[in-house]
Amino acid sequence: MSDSIHDDPPVSDFRLGDLPEDPAVLKIYQTGELTVVGFGGRDVPDEVCIAAYRAQLLDLIAEHHCKVLAFDLTGVQLVPSGMLGVLTSIRQRVDRLEIYNPSPDVKDVLALTKLDRLFDIKEVTV
C-alpha cells in the first residue's frame, strides 16, 4: 500500500447512494478503522445536501466500524458552514476525526470557531 491516499483510485465497495446532489462530490479513499474521505481536490459546493451526506457518512462509519475518520481537504479552499456542522456531529460518533491538508483559510476558520481543538489537523503527503 502506498503512503499516499491519492495514488489508488477511490474505494468502490461502499456506494454513497443516490443523493439529490452530485454523489461524486465525496470520495472514499480508504475504509476500515481508519476511513479516509475527501472531496477529490474540489471545493465543497454550497448546494450539497448536507443531511444526506451526514446520513451516508454515519452509514459508512457503522458499516466499516470506523474509529478514526479522516477528511482529506487537499485542494479545498473553502468549506461551507453546513459541512462544518456535519464534521462536528460526526466527531461524536468516532474516536478521532482528522483533517488532512486544510488550506490556510480553512485553518483560520477552524481556529476562529475553536474546532481546531475538536479535530486533529495534519499535513499528509498526497
Secondary structure by P-SEA (a helix, b strand, c coil): cccccccccccccccccccccccccccccccccbbbbcccccccccccaaaaaaaaaaaaaaaacccbbbbbccccccccaaaaaaaaaaaaaccbbbbccccaaaaaaaaaaccccccccccccc
